[in-house]
Amino acid sequence: MIKKIARGIVTISLVGLLIIFLGLKMKLPIFLKNQNNQIIKLPSPKYKSQISVEEAILKRRSVRNYKNTPLTLAEISQLLWAAQGITEPTVGFRTAPSAGALYPLEVYLVVGNVSGLSPGIYKYKPTGHEIIKLSSTDKREELYEATFGQEWVKNGTAIIIISAVYERTTQKYGERGVRYTQMEAGHAAQNVYLQAVALNLGTVTVGAFNNNQVKKIINMKDDEDPLIIMPVGKK
């Protein structure tokens, strides 16, 4: 009897090992694997282009019409870096100035049509220049409703959302920190504008939206507030 039980345990163990081996060998999906919280390393940003800062400023426009053509991962990488990328790794300075270098901003990416990225919500992590997948659902239609029916929001192939955790700055500067944070969001948005020009892309800043709806769609934390929505697409 004991020998039969032992043989059964060995058989089950061998079958289990075989399943694991085949799963790794054939790269089969693993049961109960959560596709969210997936970390995607972005291509390294480029620091030179064919257009000068002066020309980018000259050509900057609010663009509300986009082609139904996918953005590339390299373009997404460049836009996110322009918004909040690290420019001095030792200290952690970023592309946009921040009062006290406290960096209260968070940057989200809502993907609809991007080569190499499935639709969903991603959060940008400046350290490491990577994005974390938070949701696997295309949220552009919901954001369109939250922005009171602004067509360019749902027509953008991707949407950048800039939010803020005010407390990171107000704990040092008091109520004045609210102003500093909003100034910083403006700096980040202008960076995205100018980077879009350099990439021959179009974007526009959207400020008319229902705060609570946007927070719910993105699943932001209670102490976080959305400030700017920027749909992006090919012109």
C-alpha positions in Angstrom: 0.0 0.0 0.0 2.8 2.4 1.0 4.7 1.6 -2.2 1.6 2.4 -4.3 1.2 5.8 -2.6 4.9 6.5 -3.1 4.6 5.7 -6.8 1.6 8.0 -7.1 3.4 10.9 -5.5 6.4 10.4 -7.8 4.1 10.2 -10.9 2.3 13.4 -9.9 5.7 15.2 -9.3 7.0 14.0 -12.7 3.9 15.2 -14.5 4.1 18.5 -12.7 7.7 19.0 -13.8 6.9 18.0 -17.3 4.1 20.6 -17.5 6.4 23.3 -16.1 9.1 22.3 -18.6 6.8 22.4 -21.6 5.3 25.7 -20.5 8.8 27.2 -20.4 10.0 25.5 -23.6 6.9 26.4 -25.7 6.4 29.7 -24.0 2.8 28.9 -23.2 0.7 31.3 -21.2 0.9 30.6 -17.5 -2.5 30.1 -15.7 -3.5 33.0 -13.5 -0.7 35.2 -14.8 -1.6 38.9 -14.5 -0.9 40.7 -17.7 -1.1 44.0 -15.9 1.9 45.4 -13.9 4.0 44.3 -16.9 7.2 46.4 -17.1 8.2 47.5 -20.6 11.6 49.0 -21.1 11.5 51.9 -23.6 14.0 52.6 -26.3 16.7 55.0 -25.2 15.7 58.6 -26.0 17.7 60.6 -28.6 19.2 63.9 -27.7 19.7 65.3 -31.2 17.3 65.9 -34.1 17.1 67.6 -37.5 15.2 70.6 -36.0 16.5 73.4 -33.7 14.7 74.5 -30.5 13.9 77.8 -32.3 12.3 76.1 -35.2 10.3 73.8 -32.9 9.0 76.9 -31.0 8.1 78.6 -34.3 6.2 75.6 -35.6 4.4 74.6 -32.4 0.7 74.4 -32.9 -2.3 72.9 -31.2 -3.3 70.0 -33.6 -6.7 68.3 -33.2 -6.8 66.1 -36.3 -4.8 62.9 -36.5 -4.3 60.2 -39.0 -5.3 56.6 -38.1 -1.7 55.6 -38.3 0.1 53.9 -35.3 2.7 55.6 -33.3 6.0 53.8 -32.8 7.5 52.8 -29.5 10.4 55.1 -30.2 8.1 58.0 -30.6 6.3 57.2 -27.4 9.7 56.9 -25.7 10.7 60.3 -26.9 7.4 62.0 -25.8 7.5 60.5 -22.3 11.1 61.4 -21.9 10.3 65.0 -22.9 7.6 65.2 -20.3 9.5 63.8 -17.3 12.6 62.0 -18.4 15.8 61.9 -16.3 18.5 64.3 -17.6 21.0 63.9 -14.7 21.0 60.4 -13.3 23.2 61.1 -10.3 20.9 63.7 -8.8 17.7 62.7 -10.7 17.0 66.0 -12.4 14.3 65.8 -15.0 13.4 67.5 -18.3 11.0 69.9 -16.6 12.1 72.2 -13.7 10.6 71.4 -10.4 10.4 73.6 -7.2 12.9 72.1 -4.8 13.4 69.1 -7.2 10.4 67.5 -5.5 8.8 66.2 -8.7 5.1 66.0 -7.8 4.0 65.0 -11.4 3.0 61.6 -12.6 2.6 60.7 -16.3 0.2 58.2 -17.7 -0.1 56.8 -21.3 -3.4 55.6 -22.7 -2.6 53.5 -25.7 -5.0 53.0 -28.6 -2.8 52.4 -31.6 0.9 52.0 -30.9 3.1 49.5 -32.6 4.6 47.1 -30.1 2.1 48.1 -27.3 -1.3 46.5 -26.7 -4.2 48.9 -25.9 -4.5 49.9 -22.2 -3.2 52.3 -19.5 0.5 52.6 -18.7 2.4 54.6 -16.1 5.7 56.2 -16.9 8.6 55.6 -14.6 11.4 58.1 -15.3 13.9 56.1 -13.3 14.7 53.3 -15.7 12.8 55.0 -18.5 10.1 52.4 -18.6 6.3 52.0 -18.5 4.2 49.8 -16.3 1.0 48.4 -17.7 -2.0 49.1 -15.4 -4.9 48.1 -17.5 -5.5 46.1 -20.7 -8.6 48.1 -21.9 -8.6 50.9 -24.5 -9.9 53.9 -22.4 -10.0 56.5 -25.2 -13.8 56.4 -25.5 -14.3 56.9 -21.8 -11.8 59.8 -21.7 -13.7 61.3 -24.6 -16.8 61.2 -22.5 -14.9 62.6 -19.5 -13.7 65.5 -21.6 -17.3 66.5 -22.6 -17.1 65.0 -26.1 -13.9 66.5 -27.4 -13.4 64.4 -30.6 -9.6 64.7 -30.7 -9.4 62.9 -27.4 -10.8 59.6 -28.7 -9.1 60.1 -32.1 -5.6 60.3 -30.7 -3.7 57.1 -31.3 -2.3 57.7 -27.8 -3.1 60.0 -24.9 -0.6 61.4 -22.4 -2.1 62.4 -19.0 -0.2 64.6 -16.5 -1.3 64.4 -12.9 0.0 65.7 -9.7 0.4 64.7 -6.0 0.4 68.3 -4.6 1.5 67.2 -1.1 5.0 66.4 -2.4 5.5 70.1 -3.0 3.1 71.7 -0.5 4.7 69.9 2.5 7.7 72.2 1.9 6.1 75.3 0.4 2.6 75.4 1.8 -0.2 76.6 -0.4 2.3 78.3 -2.7 3.3 74.7 -3.7 0.0 74.4 -5.5 1.1 77.1 -7.9 4.5 75.7 -8.3 3.1 72.3 -9.2 0.8 73.7 -11.8 3.7 75.7 -13.3 5.6 72.5 -13.5 2.8 70.7 -15.3 2.8 73.6 -17.9 6.6 73.1 -18.4 6.1 69.4 -19.0 3.2 69.9 -21.4 5.3 72.4 -23.5 8.1 69.9 -23.6 5.7 67.4 -25.1 4.5 70.0 -27.6 8.0 70.8 -28.8 9.0 67.1 -28.9 5.9 66.4 -31.0 7.0 69.1 -33.5 10.4 67.5 -33.7 8.8 64.1 -34.4 6.3 65.6 -36.9 3.4 64.6 -34.7 0.4 66.6 -33.5 -0.9 67.2 -30.0 -3.1 69.6 -28.0 -3.5 70.3 -24.3 -7.0 69.6 -22.9 -8.0 71.1 -19.6 -11.8 70.8 -19.8 -12.7 67.5 -18.2 -14.4 65.9 -15.2 -11.7 65.4 -12.6 -13.5 62.6 -10.8 -14.2 60.7 -14.0 -10.6 60.9 -15.2 -9.3 59.8 -11.8 -11.7 56.8 -11.9 -10.8 55.8 -15.5 -7.1 55.9 -14.7 -7.5 54.6 -11.2 -5.5 57.3 -9.6 -4.8 57.4 -5.9 -6.9 59.7 -3.7 -4.1 62.2 -3.2 -3.5 62.5 -7.0 -5.2 65.0 -9.4 -5.3 65.0 -13.2 -4.1 68.4 -14.6 -3.5 68.0 -18.4 -4.7 65.6 -21.1 -2.8 65.5 -24.4 -3.9 63.3 -27.2 -1.2 62.6 -29.8 -1.2 61.3 -33.3 0.3 61.6 -36.8 -0.5 64.7 -38.7 
